[in-house]
Amino acid sequence: MAEEKDIIERGGESFPLLPGVIGMCEANAYLRRGDKDELYLEMVDKVLPQPEGLVLEDIFGRRKVLKGRILELALVDHRIVLEEDPK
Amino acid sequence: MAEEKDIIERGGESFPLLPGVIGMCEANAYLRRGDKDELYLEMVDKVLPQPEGLVLEDIFGRRKVLKGRILELALVDHRIVLEEDPK
């Protein structure tokens, strides 16, 4: 493991990278619209399918709820791809 | 970022932790059975809902297909919780 304390920057905020901590393993959530993926929520920690929709929570506890579904997870690329239900 | 090259161990295998690379951000997938979560696949990179089921792929490209659904993602905890469809 790295011995020194270090800082990583994500979304304009700084986080300490502590010895023994490999890193923040959140992902960014994108909404697929046609052939484009639009950023929906950054630094997502939790995703919970609930009756009211997909509840996404970022590492700061901020929540968004999407009526839709998960299309793809690609965790090494830090990507969650979502699709909104047709209205 | 850490300047030295380092090694992390996961699932009995070693990976280089390179300068500028924060770390492997895979997760372990668990199958919820009653009130227990059983390890289903380690070091999952990709999850793709497909007609034949949830296709899980680990960081080595090994695949498992589960007839079921995602119950919960908790990425900072490296956890994907799945539920198998009733038979």
Backbone of each chain as nested JSON, in Angstrom:
{
  "chains": [
    {"id": "A", "residues": [
      {"number": 1, "name": "MET", "atoms": {"N": [0.825, -1.199, 0.0], "CA": [0.0, 0.0, 0.0], "C": [0.869, 1.262, 0.0]}},
      {"number": 2, "name": "ALA", "atoms": {"N": [0.342, 2.325, -0.547], "CA": [1.044, 3.609, -0.518], "C": [1.218, 4.03, 0.936]}},
      {"number": 3, "name": "GLU", "atoms": {"N": [2.371, 4.564, 1.247], "CA": [2.638, 4.936, 2.644], "C": [2.265, 6.383, 2.932]}},
      {"number": 4, "name": "GLU", "atoms": {"N": [2.427, 7.246, 1.966], "CA": [2.15, 8.653, 2.248], "C": [0.652, 8.951, 2.117]}},
      {"number": 5, "name": "LYS", "atoms": {"N": [0.249, 9.997, 2.82], "CA": [-1.118, 10.493, 2.686], "C": [-1.154, 11.356, 1.418]}},
      {"number": 6, "name": "ASP", "atoms": {"N": [-2.221, 11.248, 0.687], "CA": [-2.295, 11.988, -0.561], "C": [-3.714, 12.5, -0.733]}},
      {"number": 7, "name": "ILE", "atoms": {"N": [-3.914, 13.292, -1.732], "CA": [-5.21, 13.934, -1.968], "C": [-5.665, 13.586, -3.377]}},
      {"number": 8, "name": "ILE", "atoms": {"N": [-6.922, 13.22, -3.514], "CA": [-7.476, 13.074, -4.853], "C": [-8.583, 14.098, -5.032]}},
      {"number": 9, "name": "GLU", "atoms": {"N": [-8.78, 14.509, -6.245], "CA": [-9.802, 15.52, -6.549], "C": [-10.883, 14.869, -7.397]}},
      {"number": 10, "name": "ARG", "atoms": {"N": [-12.101, 15.092, -7.013], "CA": [-13.236, 14.594, -7.779], "C": [-14.337, 15.637, -7.737]}},
      {"number": 11, "name": "GLY", "atoms": {"N": [-14.832, 15.984, -8.87], "CA": [-15.952, 16.908, -8.939], "C": [-15.676, 18.216, -8.219]}},
      {"number": 12, "name": "GLY", "atoms": {"N": [-14.407, 18.686, -8.28], "CA": [-14.044, 19.948, -7.67], "C": [-13.859, 19.882, -6.163]}},
      {"number": 13, "name": "GLU", "atoms": {"N": [-13.971, 18.684, -5.575], "CA": [-13.76, 18.546, -4.133], "C": [-12.574, 17.632, -3.875]}},
      {"number": 14, "name": "SER", "atoms": {"N": [-11.929, 17.819, -2.735], "CA": [-10.721, 17.054, -2.418], "C": [-11.016, 15.995, -1.366]}},
      {"number": 15, "name": "PHE", "atoms": {"N": [-10.373, 14.843, -1.523], "CA": [-10.53, 13.758, -0.566], "C": [-9.152, 13.251, -0.176]}},
      {"number": 16, "name": "PRO", "atoms": {"N": [-8.938, 12.942, 1.103], "CA": [-7.655, 12.35, 1.457], "C": [-7.604, 10.903, 0.969]}},
      {"number": 17, "name": "LEU", "atoms": {"N": [-6.474, 10.533, 0.394], "CA": [-6.248, 9.137, 0.018], "C": [-5.369, 8.56, 1.108]}},
      {"number": 18, "name": "LEU", "atoms": {"N": [-5.972, 7.839, 2.038], "CA": [-5.268, 7.397, 3.239], "C": [-4.492, 6.11, 2.975]}},
      {"number": 19, "name": "PRO", "atoms": {"N": [-3.387, 5.919, 3.685], "CA": [-2.684, 4.643, 3.552], "C": [-3.627, 3.489, 3.873]}},
      {"number": 20, "name": "GLY", "atoms": {"N": [-3.641, 2.49, 3.048], "CA": [-4.508, 1.335, 3.292], "C": [-5.867, 1.466, 2.662]}},
      {"number": 21, "name": "VAL", "atoms": {"N": [-6.199, 2.681, 2.226], "CA": [-7.472, 2.873, 1.545], "C": [-7.179, 2.946, 0.049]}},
      {"number": 22, "name": "ILE", "atoms": {"N": [-7.73, 2.025, -0.707], "CA": [-7.371, 1.96, -2.125], "C": [-7.938, 3.161, -2.862]}},
      {"number": 23, "name": "GLY", "atoms": {"N": [-9.095, 3.622, -2.474], "CA": [-9.639, 4.806, -3.14], "C": [-11.14, 4.824, -3.079]}},
      {"number": 24, "name": "MET", "atoms": {"N": [-11.71, 5.938, -3.529], "CA": [-13.146, 6.078, -3.608], "C": [-13.615, 5.243, -4.784]}},
      {"number": 25, "name": "CYS", "atoms": {"N": [-14.619, 4.423, -4.563], "CA": [-15.046, 3.553, -5.648], "C": [-16.455, 3.845, -6.103]}},
      {"number": 26, "name": "GLU", "atoms": {"N": [-16.796, 5.121, -6.038], "CA": [-18.076, 5.523, -6.582], "C": [-18.022, 5.522, -8.109]}},
      {"number": 27, "name": "ALA", "atoms": {"N": [-19.175, 5.748, -8.733], "CA": [-19.247, 5.791, -10.194], "C": [-20.106, 6.984, -10.602]}},
      {"number": 28, "name": "ASN", "atoms": {"N": [-20.011, 7.379, -11.843], "CA": [-20.911, 8.402, -12.36], "C": [-22.087, 7.725, -13.056]}},
      {"number": 29, "name": "ALA", "atoms": {"N": [-23.269, 8.274, -12.849], "CA": [-24.467, 7.719, -13.484], "C": [-24.829, 8.566, -14.7]}},
      {"number": 30, "name": "TYR", "atoms": {"N": [-25.069, 7.895, -15.797], "CA": [-25.422, 8.534, -17.067], "C": [-26.799, 8.062, -17.497]}},
      {"number": 31, "name": "LEU", "atoms": {"N": [-27.504, 8.961, -18.148], "CA": [-28.818, 8.647, -18.708], "C": [-28.66, 8.488, -20.212]}},
      {"number": 32, "name": "ARG", "atoms": {"N": [-28.998, 7.311, -20.716], "CA": [-28.876, 7.094, -22.161], "C": [-30.109, 7.648, -22.863]}},
      {"number": 33, "name": "ARG", "atoms": {"N": [-29.861, 8.601, -23.765], "CA": [-30.931, 9.192, -24.577], "C": [-30.504, 9.033, -26.015]}},
      {"number": 34, "name": "GLY", "atoms": {"N": [-31.171, 8.12, -26.721], "CA": [-30.766, 7.831, -28.093], "C": [-29.361, 7.244, -28.068]}},
      {"number": 35, "name": "ASP", "atoms": {"N": [-28.438, 7.846, -28.816], "CA": [-27.068, 7.331, -28.816], "C": [-26.139, 8.176, -27.96]}},
      {"number": 36, "name": "LYS", "atoms": {"N": [-26.718, 9.02, -27.087], "CA": [-25.898, 9.847, -26.199], "C": [-26.118, 9.468, -24.744]}},
      {"number": 37, "name": "ASP", "atoms": {"N": [-25.025, 9.497, -23.97], "CA": [-25.117, 9.29, -22.528], "C": [-24.902, 10.638, -21.849]}},
      {"number": 38, "name": "GLU", "atoms": {"N": [-25.937, 11.11, -21.143], "CA": [-25.855, 12.402, -20.446], "C": [-25.595, 12.16, -18.969]}},
      {"number": 39, "name": "LEU", "atoms": {"N": [-24.671, 12.941, -18.414], "CA": [-24.365, 12.797, -16.988], "C": [-25.613, 13.106, -16.168]}},
      {"number": 40, "name": "TYR", "atoms": {"N": [-25.971, 12.183, -15.273], "CA": [-27.177, 12.336, -14.459], "C": [-26.814, 12.645, -13.003]}},
      {"number": 41, "name": "LEU", "atoms": {"N": [-25.861, 11.908, -12.444], "CA": [-25.411, 12.155, -11.062], "C": [-23.981, 11.658, -10.926]}},
      {"number": 42, "name": "GLU", "atoms": {"N": [-23.135, 12.522, -10.351], "CA": [-21.734, 12.161, -10.151], "C": [-21.533, 11.471, -8.804]}},
      {"number": 43, "name": "MET", "atoms": {"N": [-20.467, 10.723, -8.728], "CA": [-19.978, 10.134, -7.476], "C": [-21.077, 9.355, -6.74]}},
      {"number": 44, "name": "VAL", "atoms": {"N": [-21.738, 8.495, -7.484], "CA": [-22.827, 7.7, -6.93], "C": [-22.253, 6.586, -6.055]}},
      {"number": 45, "name": "ASP", "atoms": {"N": [-22.789, 6.478, -4.87], "CA": [-22.424, 5.369, -3.976], "C": [-23.488, 4.284, -4.05]}},
      {"number": 46, "name": "LYS", "atoms": {"N": [-24.737, 4.656, -3.771], "CA": [-25.803, 3.658, -3.649], "C": [-26.851, 3.798, -4.754]}},
      {"number": 47, "name": "VAL", "atoms": {"N": [-27.35, 2.662, -5.203], "CA": [-28.493, 2.612, -6.119], "C": [-29.449, 1.568, -5.557]}},
      {"number": 48, "name": "LEU", "atoms": {"N": [-30.694, 1.977, -5.337], "CA": [-31.707, 1.099, -4.761], "C": [-32.968, 1.155, -5.597]}},
      {"number": 49, "name": "PRO", "atoms": {"N": [-33.301, 0.065, -6.285], "CA": [-34.596, 0.036, -6.974], "C": [-35.725, 0.028, -5.937]}},
      {"number": 50, "name": "GLN", "atoms": {"N": [-36.584, 1.032, -5.995], "CA": [-37.69, 1.172, -5.05], "C": [-38.975, 1.316, -5.855]}},
      {"number": 51, "name": "PRO", "atoms": {"N": [-40.135, 1.153, -5.185], "CA": [-41.393, 1.277, -5.938], "C": [-41.522, 2.626, -6.662]}},
      {"number": 52, "name": "GLU", "atoms": {"N": [-40.977, 3.705, -6.075], "CA": [-41.096, 5.027, -6.692], "C": [-40.066, 5.261, -7.793]}},
      {"number": 53, "name": "GLY", "atoms": {"N": [-39.14, 4.359, -7.959], "CA": [-38.12, 4.495, -9.0], "C": [-36.761, 4.07, -8.486]}},
      {"number": 54, "name": "LEU", "atoms": {"N": [-35.736, 4.309, -9.299], "CA": [-34.363, 4.02, -8.875], "C": [-33.895, 5.161, -7.978]}},
      {"number": 55, "name": "VAL", "atoms": {"N": [-33.557, 4.857, -6.744], "CA": [-33.045, 5.864, -5.832], "C": [-31.517, 5.829, -5.907]}},
      {"number": 56, "name": "LEU", "atoms": {"N": [-30.945, 6.934, -6.347], "CA": [-29.486, 7.065, -6.428], "C": [-29.021, 7.979, -5.316]}},
      {"number": 57, "name": "GLU", "atoms": {"N": [-27.947, 7.606, -4.658], "CA": [-27.398, 8.43, -3.583], "C": [-25.916, 8.607, -3.824]}},
      {"number": 58, "name": "ASP", "atoms": {"N": [-25.443, 9.86, -3.803], "CA": [-24.011, 10.083, -4.01], "C": [-23.272, 9.949, -2.682]}},
      {"number": 59, "name": "ILE", "atoms": {"N": [-21.941, 10.098, -2.742], "CA": [-21.141, 9.858, -1.536], "C": [-21.382, 10.898, -0.45]}},
      {"number": 60, "name": "PHE", "atoms": {"N": [-22.078, 12.004, -0.78], "CA": [-22.416, 13.026, 0.212], "C": [-23.83, 12.843, 0.755]}},
      {"number": 61, "name": "GLY", "atoms": {"N": [-24.529, 11.792, 0.275], "CA": [-25.885, 11.546, 0.74], "C": [-26.954, 12.269, -0.063]}},
      {"number": 62, "name": "ARG", "atoms": {"N": [-26.544, 12.975, -1.131], "CA": [-27.532, 13.65, -1.98], "C": [-28.244, 12.606, -2.821]}},
      {"number": 63, "name": "ARG", "atoms": {"N": [-29.568, 12.746, -2.961], "CA": [-30.372, 11.736, -3.645], "C": [-31.071, 12.259, -4.87]}},
      {"number": 64, "name": "LYS", "atoms": {"N": [-31.202, 11.385, -5.849], "CA": [-32.072, 11.641, -6.995], "C": [-32.868, 10.368, -7.245]}},
      {"number": 65, "name": "VAL", "atoms": {"N": [-34.107, 10.543, -7.692], "CA": [-34.969, 9.389, -7.981], "C": [-35.327, 9.424, -9.456]}},
      {"number": 66, "name": "LEU", "atoms": {"N": [-35.094, 8.315, -10.127], "CA": [-35.367, 8.221, -11.561], "C": [-36.364, 7.101, -11.822]}},
      {"number": 67, "name": "LYS", "atoms": {"N": [-37.423, 7.438, -12.566], "CA": [-38.329, 6.397, -13.058], "C": [-37.629, 5.743, -14.238]}},
      {"number": 68, "name": "GLY", "atoms": {"N": [-36.999, 4.635, -13.995], "CA": [-36.266, 4.005, -15.079], "C": [-35.57, 2.754, -14.607]}},
      {"number": 69, "name": "ARG", "atoms": {"N": [-34.534, 2.361, -15.354], "CA": [-33.872, 1.115, -15.021], "C": [-32.378, 1.192, -15.343]}},
      {"number": 70, "name": "ILE", "atoms": {"N": [-31.649, 0.241, -14.773], "CA": [-30.21, 0.133, -15.024], "C": [-30.011, -0.589, -16.345]}},
      {"number": 71, "name": "LEU", "atoms": {"N": [-29.253, 0.039, -17.256], "CA": [-28.92, -0.604, -18.54], "C": [-27.595, -1.339, -18.462]}},
      {"number": 72, "name": "GLU", "atoms": {"N": [-26.684, -0.803, -17.66], "CA": [-25.32, -1.328, -17.677], "C": [-24.542, -0.801, -16.481]}},
      {"number": 73, "name": "LEU", "atoms": {"N": [-23.761, -1.672, -15.868], "CA": [-22.742, -1.237, -14.915], "C": [-21.386, -1.55, -15.504]}},
      {"number": 74, "name": "ALA", "atoms": {"N": [-20.471, -0.628, -15.426], "CA": [-19.077, -0.865, -15.828], "C": [-18.231, -0.224, -14.73]}},
      {"number": 75, "name": "LEU", "atoms": {"N": [-17.97, -1.0, -13.693], "CA": [-17.435, -0.42, -12.452], "C": [-15.98, 0.008, -12.583]}},
      {"number": 76, "name": "VAL", "atoms": {"N": [-15.197, -0.748, -13.342], "CA": [-13.789, -0.367, -13.525], "C": [-13.705, 0.985, -14.252]}},
      {"number": 77, "name": "ASP", "atoms": {"N": [-14.675, 1.236, -15.128], "CA": [-14.778, 2.537, -15.811], "C": [-15.588, 3.555, -15.014]}},
      {"number": 78, "name": "HIS", "atoms": {"N": [-16.063, 3.188, -13.816], "CA": [-16.847, 4.085, -12.944], "C": [-18.128, 4.551, -13.64]}},
      {"number": 79, "name": "ARG", "atoms": {"N": [-18.767, 3.67, -14.374], "CA": [-19.952, 4.062, -15.136], "C": [-21.178, 3.242, -14.75]}},
      {"number": 80, "name": "ILE", "atoms": {"N": [-22.274, 3.956, -14.541], "CA": [-23.595, 3.355, -14.401], "C": [-24.426, 3.975, -15.523]}},
      {"number": 81, "name": "VAL", "atoms": {"N": [-25.007, 3.159, -16.376], "CA": [-25.83, 3.705, -17.465], "C": [-27.288, 3.371, -17.172]}},
      {"number": 82, "name": "LEU", "atoms": {"N": [-28.121, 4.397, -17.195], "CA": [-29.537, 4.28, -16.859], "C": [-30.389, 4.645, -18.054]}},
      {"number": 83, "name": "GLU", "atoms": {"N": [-31.629, 4.184, -18.017], "CA": [-32.601, 4.537, -19.047], "C": [-33.876, 4.993, -18.357]}},
      {"number": 84, "name": "GLU", "atoms": {"N": [-34.429, 6.102, -18.79], "CA": [-35.668, 6.609, -18.222], "C": [-36.848, 5.887, -18.861]}},
      {"number": 85, "name": "ASP", "atoms": {"N": [-37.868, 5.61, -18.047], "CA": [-39.082, 5.001, -18.594], "C": [-39.733, 5.957, -19.601]}},
      {"number": 86, "name": "PRO", "atoms": {"N": [-40.334, 5.406, -20.662], "CA": [-41.076, 6.288, -21.57], "C": [-42.226, 6.941, -20.804]}},
      {"number": 87, "name": "LYS", "atoms": {"N": [-42.522, 8.209, -21.155], "CA": [-43.576, 8.937, -20.432], "C": [-44.934, 8.749, -21.083]}}
    ]},
    {"id": "B", "residues": [
      {"number": 1, "name": "MET", "atoms": {"N": [-1.061, 12.15, -6.057], "CA": [-1.086, 10.706, -6.29], "C": [0.168, 10.05, -5.715]}},
      {"number": 2, "name": "ALA", "atoms": {"N": [0.015, 8.827, -5.349], "CA": [1.169, 8.055, -4.863], "C": [2.202, 7.941, -5.98]}},
      {"number": 3, "name": "GLU", "atoms": {"N": [3.435, 8.097, -5.627], "CA": [4.481, 8.075, -6.65], "C": [5.046, 6.674, -6.862]}},
      {"number": 4, "name": "GLU", "atoms": {"N": [5.085, 5.887, -5.812], "CA": [5.702, 4.572, -5.996], "C": [4.7, 3.572, -6.573]}},
      {"number": 5, "name": "LYS", "atoms": {"N": [5.238, 2.557, -7.206], "CA": [4.411, 1.452, -7.688], "C": [4.166, 0.535, -6.497]}},
      {"number": 6, "name": "ASP", "atoms": {"N": [2.974, 0.03, -6.405], "CA": [2.656, -0.796, -5.255], "C": [1.792, -1.961, -5.727]}},
      {"number": 7, "name": "ILE", "atoms": {"N": [1.539, -2.861, -4.847], "CA": [0.796, -4.072, -5.189], "C": [-0.406, -4.174, -4.26]}},
      {"number": 8, "name": "ILE", "atoms": {"N": [-1.575, -4.47, -4.825], "CA": [-2.724, -4.782, -3.976], "C": [-3.12, -6.226, -4.217]}},
      {"number": 9, "name": "GLU", "atoms": {"N": [-3.682, -6.852, -3.199], "CA": [-4.092, -8.244, -3.307], "C": [-5.605, -8.323, -3.213]}},
      {"number": 10, "name": "ARG", "atoms": {"N": [-6.188, -9.061, -4.118], "CA": [-7.637, -9.285, -4.12], "C": [-7.887, -10.708, -4.557]}},
      {"number": 11, "name": "GLY", "atoms": {"N": [-8.662, -11.431, -3.771], "CA": [-9.049, -12.789, -4.138], "C": [-7.842, -13.672, -4.426]}},
      {"number": 12, "name": "GLY", "atoms": {"N": [-6.76, -13.47, -3.665], "CA": [-5.577, -14.308, -3.811], "C": [-4.704, -13.966, -5.009]}},
      {"number": 13, "name": "GLU", "atoms": {"N": [-5.076, -12.894, -5.746], "CA": [-4.248, -12.491, -6.878], "C": [-3.707, -11.085, -6.632]}},
      {"number": 14, "name": "SER", "atoms": {"N": [-2.59, -10.78, -7.262], "CA": [-1.93, -9.492, -7.049], "C": [-2.103, -8.59, -8.259]}},
      {"number": 15, "name": "PHE", "atoms": {"N": [-2.284, -7.308, -7.97], "CA": [-2.427, -6.319, -9.025], "C": [-1.491, -5.159, -8.753]}},
      {"number": 16, "name": "PRO", "atoms": {"N": [-0.834, -4.614, -9.78], "CA": [-0.022, -3.432, -9.533], "C": [-0.913, -2.213, -9.31]}},
      {"number": 17, "name": "LEU", "atoms": {"N": [-0.574, -1.422, -8.293], "CA": [-1.265, -0.145, -8.067], "C": [-0.35, 0.921, -8.65]}},
      {"number": 18, "name": "LEU", "atoms": {"N": [-0.683, 1.387, -9.832], "CA": [0.217, 2.266, -10.582], "C": [0.035, 3.713, -10.175]}},
      {"number": 19, "name": "PRO", "atoms": {"N": [1.09, 4.515, -10.285], "CA": [0.937, 5.948, -10.017], "C": [-0.145, 6.525, -10.917]}},
      {"number": 20, "name": "GLY", "atoms": {"N": [-1.033, 7.297, -10.338], "CA": [-2.093, 7.911, -11.129], "C": [-3.32, 7.044, -11.239]}},
      {"number": 21, "name": "VAL", "atoms": {"N": [-3.21, 5.792, -10.851], "CA": [-4.376, 4.911, -10.868], "C": [-4.861, 4.78, -9.436]}},
      {"number": 22, "name": "ILE", "atoms": {"N": [-6.098, 5.213, -9.206], "CA": [-6.588, 5.247, -7.83], "C": [-6.787, 3.838, -7.296]}},
      {"number": 23, "name": "GLY", "atoms": {"N": [-7.22, 2.94, -8.141], "CA": [-7.37, 1.566, -7.67], "C": [-8.398, 0.818, -8.477]}},
      {"number": 24, "name": "MET", "atoms": {"N": [-8.495, -0.478, -8.206], "CA": [-9.487, -1.32, -8.852], "C": [-10.823, -0.998, -8.213]}},
      {"number": 25, "name": "CYS", "atoms": {"N": [-11.828, -0.726, -9.021], "CA": [-13.105, -0.334, -8.453], "C": [-14.197, -1.346, -8.727]}},
      {"number": 26, "name": "GLU", "atoms": {"N": [-13.786, -2.584, -8.789], "CA": [-14.765, -3.645, -8.918], "C": [-15.516, -3.832, -7.592]}},
      {"number": 27, "name": "ALA", "atoms": {"N": [-16.553, -4.688, -7.62], "CA": [-17.319, -4.978, -6.412], "C": [-17.567, -6.484, -6.334]}},
      {"number": 28, "name": "ASN", "atoms": {"N": [-17.939, -6.946, -5.165], "CA": [-18.346, -8.34, -5.043], "C": [-19.866, -8.417, -5.148]}},
      {"number": 29, "name": "ALA", "atoms": {"N": [-20.333, -9.455, -5.847], "CA": [-21.78, -9.643, -5.998], "C": [-22.249, -10.718, -5.022]}},
      {"number": 30, "name": "TYR", "atoms": {"N": [-23.305, -10.407, -4.311], "CA": [-23.895, -11.315, -3.33], "C": [-25.323, -11.631, -3.73]}},
      {"number": 31, "name": "LEU", "atoms": {"N": [-25.72, -12.843, -3.4], "CA": [-27.084, -13.291, -3.651], "C": [-27.814, -13.297, -2.314]}},
      {"number": 32, "name": "ARG", "atoms": {"N": [-28.886, -12.512, -2.226], "CA": [-29.649, -12.464, -0.979], "C": [-30.605, -13.645, -0.925]}},
      {"number": 33, "name": "ARG", "atoms": {"N": [-30.434, -14.47, 0.094], "CA": [-31.322, -15.615, 0.337], "C": [-31.811, -15.486, 1.765]}},
      {"number": 34, "name": "GLY", "atoms": {"N": [-33.106, -15.126, 1.887], "CA": [-33.657, -14.872, 3.222], "C": [-32.917, -13.697, 3.825]}},
      {"number": 35, "name": "ASP", "atoms": {"N": [-32.356, -13.867, 5.018], "CA": [-31.627, -12.752, 5.637], "C": [-30.112, -12.912, 5.498]}},
      {"number": 36, "name": "LYS", "atoms": {"N": [-29.689, -13.808, 4.587], "CA": [-28.247, -13.983, 4.368], "C": [-27.851, -13.549, 2.961]}},
      {"number": 37, "name": "ASP", "atoms": {"N": [-26.661, -12.942, 2.854], "CA": [-26.089, -12.597, 1.558], "C": [-24.937, -13.559, 1.284]}},
      {"number": 38, "name": "GLU", "atoms": {"N": [-25.09, -14.373, 0.232], "CA": [-24.054, -15.353, -0.126], "C": [-23.235, -14.799, -1.285]}},
      {"number": 39, "name": "LEU", "atoms": {"N": [-21.918, -14.948, -1.177], "CA": [-21.033, -14.474, -2.246], "C": [-21.359, -15.231, -3.535]}},
      {"number": 40, "name": "TYR", "atoms": {"N": [-21.607, -14.474, -4.598], "CA": [-21.976, -15.074, -5.884], "C": [-20.836, -14.956, -6.895]}},
      {"number": 41, "name": "LEU", "atoms": {"N": [-20.221, -13.774, -6.987], "CA": [-19.081, -13.576, -7.902], "C": [-18.229, -12.438, -7.358]}},
      {"number": 42, "name": "GLU", "atoms": {"N": [-16.912, -12.693, -7.296], "CA": [-15.99, -11.68, -6.799], "C": [-15.5, -10.779, -7.924]}},
      {"number": 43, "name": "MET", "atoms": {"N": [-15.055, -9.601, -7.582], "CA": [-14.357, -8.68, -8.485], "C": [-15.135, -8.445, -9.767]}},
      {"number": 44, "name": "VAL", "atoms": {"N": [-16.412, -8.119, -9.585], "CA": [-17.294, -7.871, -10.725], "C": [-16.972, -6.506, -11.335]}},
      {"number": 45, "name": "ASP", "atoms": {"N": [-16.805, -6.503, -12.633], "CA": [-16.625, -5.245, -13.369], "C": [-17.944, -4.83, -13.998]}},
      {"number": 46, "name": "LYS", "atoms": {"N": [-18.522, -5.712, -14.812], "CA": [-19.698, -5.34, -15.592], "C": [-20.938, -6.133, -15.17]}},
      {"number": 47, "name": "VAL", "atoms": {"N": [-22.073, -5.458, -15.216], "CA": [-23.376, -6.101, -15.032], "C": [-24.276, -5.591, -16.14]}},
      {"number": 48, "name": "LEU", "atoms": {"N": [-24.834, -6.517, -16.901], "CA": [-25.694, -6.163, -18.036], "C": [-26.991, -6.948, -17.954]}},
      {"number": 49, "name": "PRO", "atoms": {"N": [-28.104, -6.268, -17.725], "CA": [-29.394, -6.965, -17.797], "C": [-29.674, -7.359, -19.252]}},
      {"number": 50, "name": "GLN", "atoms": {"N": [-29.835, -8.644, -19.496], "CA": [-30.072, -9.174, -20.837], "C": [-31.33, -10.03, -20.794]}},
      {"number": 51, "name": "PRO", "atoms": {"N": [-31.894, -10.361, -21.966], "CA": [-33.11, -11.193, -21.945], "C": [-32.905, -12.526, -21.204]}},
      {"number": 52, "name": "GLU", "atoms": {"N": [-31.701, -13.11, -21.289], "CA": [-31.456, -14.393, -20.627], "C": [-31.173, -14.247, -19.133]}},
      {"number": 53, "name": "GLY", "atoms": {"N": [-31.051, -13.036, -18.641], "CA": [-30.791, -12.811, -17.22], "C": [-29.753, -11.722, -17.027]}},
      {"number": 54, "name": "LEU", "atoms": {"N": [-29.334, -11.547, -15.784], "CA": [-28.281, -10.574, -15.494], "C": [-26.944, -11.203, -15.848]}},
      {"number": 55, "name": "VAL", "atoms": {"N": [-26.215, -10.589, -16.768], "CA": [-24.885, -11.083, -17.135], "C": [-23.868, -10.327, -16.294]}},
      {"number": 56, "name": "LEU", "atoms": {"N": [-23.143, -11.079, -15.466], "CA": [-22.089, -10.484, -14.637], "C": [-20.744, -10.894, -15.21]}},
      {"number": 57, "name": "GLU", "atoms": {"N": [-19.816, -9.955, -15.277], "CA": [-18.483, -10.25, -15.791], "C": [-17.458, -9.715, -14.807]}},
      {"number": 58, "name": "ASP", "atoms": {"N": [-16.526, -10.566, -14.413], "CA": [-15.504, -10.092, -13.478], "C": [-14.358, -9.433, -14.241]}},
      {"number": 59, "name": "ILE", "atoms": {"N": [-13.384, -8.921, -13.506], "CA": [-12.303, -8.15, -14.144], "C": [-11.42, -9.013, -15.038]}},
      {"number": 60, "name": "PHE", "atoms": {"N": [-11.547, -10.342, -14.937], "CA": [-10.787, -11.247, -15.812], "C": [-11.611, -11.688, -17.026]}},
      {"number": 61, "name": "GLY", "atoms": {"N": [-12.846, -11.202, -17.133], "CA": [-13.704, -11.582, -18.243], "C": [-14.517, -12.842, -17.997]}},
      {"number": 62, "name": "ARG", "atoms": {"N": [-14.435, -13.397, -16.784], "CA": [-15.244, -14.582, -16.47], "C": [-16.684, -14.151, -16.262]}},
      {"number": 63, "name": "ARG", "atoms": {"N": [-17.623, -14.938, -16.803], "CA": [-19.031, -14.543, -16.777], "C": [-19.903, -15.518, -16.012]}},
      {"number": 64, "name": "LYS", "atoms": {"N": [-20.922, -14.971, -15.391], "CA": [-22.003, -15.773, -14.812], "C": [-23.309, -15.09, -15.189]}},
      {"number": 65, "name": "VAL", "atoms": {"N": [-24.333, -15.893, -15.42], "CA": [-25.652, -15.363, -15.78], "C": [-26.641, -15.781, -14.694]}},
      {"number": 66, "name": "LEU", "atoms": {"N": [-27.358, -14.818, -14.181], "CA": [-28.326, -15.073, -13.11], "C": [-29.705, -14.64, -13.553]}},
      {"number": 67, "name": "LYS", "atoms": {"N": [-30.665, -15.542, -13.418], "CA": [-32.065, -15.147, -13.616], "C": [-32.493, -14.418, -12.359]}},
      {"number": 68, "name": "GLY", "atoms": {"N": [-32.454, -13.118, -12.395], "CA": [-32.801, -12.378, -11.195], "C": [-32.65, -10.896, -11.422]}},
      {"number": 69, "name": "ARG", "atoms": {"N": [-32.499, -10.154, -10.315], "CA": [-32.456, -8.697, -10.439], "C": [-31.515, -8.096, -9.394]}},
      {"number": 70, "name": "ILE", "atoms": {"N": [-31.167, -6.839, -9.637], "CA": [-30.32, -6.086, -8.708], "C": [-31.208, -5.555, -7.588]}},
      {"number": 71, "name": "LEU", "atoms": {"N": [-30.833, -5.862, -6.348], "CA": [-31.563, -5.325, -5.197], "C": [-30.936, -4.047, -4.684]}},
      {"number": 72, "name": "GLU", "atoms": {"N": [-29.61, -3.961, -4.812], "CA": [-28.904, -2.85, -4.181], "C": [-27.49, -2.751, -4.725]}},
      {"number": 73, "name": "LEU", "atoms": {"N": [-27.036, -1.53, -4.97], "CA": [-25.612, -1.27, -5.201], "C": [-25.106, -0.422, -4.051]}},
      {"number": 74, "name": "ALA", "atoms": {"N": [-23.955, -0.77, -3.533], "CA": [-23.283, 0.045, -2.514], "C": [-21.81, 0.043, -2.909]}},
      {"number": 75, "name": "LEU", "atoms": {"N": [-21.482, 1.003, -3.78], "CA": [-20.187, 0.946, -4.469], "C": [-19.016, 1.266, -3.563]}},
      {"number": 76, "name": "VAL", "atoms": {"N": [-19.21, 2.189, -2.626], "CA": [-18.114, 2.507, -1.705], "C": [-17.781, 1.271, -0.855]}},
      {"number": 77, "name": "ASP", "atoms": {"N": [-18.79, 0.468, -0.568], "CA": [-18.589, -0.799, 0.143], "C": [-18.259, -1.959, -0.796]}},
      {"number": 78, "name": "HIS", "atoms": {"N": [-18.175, -1.688, -2.105], "CA": [-17.849, -2.726, -3.1], "C": [-18.883, -3.849, -3.098]}},
      {"number": 79, "name": "ARG", "atoms": {"N": [-20.139, -3.494, -2.926], "CA": [-21.182, -4.522, -2.832], "C": [-22.25, -4.351, -3.907]}},
      {"number": 80, "name": "ILE", "atoms": {"N": [-22.592, -5.471, -4.531], "CA": [-23.757, -5.568, -5.408], "C": [-24.608, -6.671, -4.792]}},
      {"number": 81, "name": "VAL", "atoms": {"N": [-25.86, -6.369, -4.475], "CA": [-26.723, -7.393, -3.901], "C": [-27.776, -7.769, -4.934]}},
      {"number": 82, "name": "LEU", "atoms": {"N": [-27.881, -9.073, -5.182], "CA": [-28.773, -9.602, -6.211], "C": [-29.825, -10.506, -5.584]}},
      {"number": 83, "name": "GLU", "atoms": {"N": [-30.909, -10.694, -6.302], "CA": [-31.956, -11.623, -5.874], "C": [-32.288, -12.519, -7.055]}},
      {"number": 84, "name": "GLU", "atoms": {"N": [-32.359, -13.821, -6.788], "CA": [-32.7, -14.773, -7.837], "C": [-34.218, -14.81, -7.997]}},
      {"number": 85, "name": "ASP", "atoms": {"N": [-34.671, -14.943, -9.251], "CA": [-36.108, -15.082, -9.483], "C": [-36.611, -16.369, -8.822]}},
      {"number": 86, "name": "PRO", "atoms": {"N": [-37.845, -16.352, -8.302], "CA": [-38.421, -17.59, -7.773], "C": [-38.531, -18.609, -8.912]}},
      {"number": 87, "name": "LYS", "atoms": {"N": [-38.318, -19.902, -8.579], "CA": [-38.352, -20.925, -9.645], "C": [-39.739, -21.513, -9.793]}}
    ]}
  ]
}
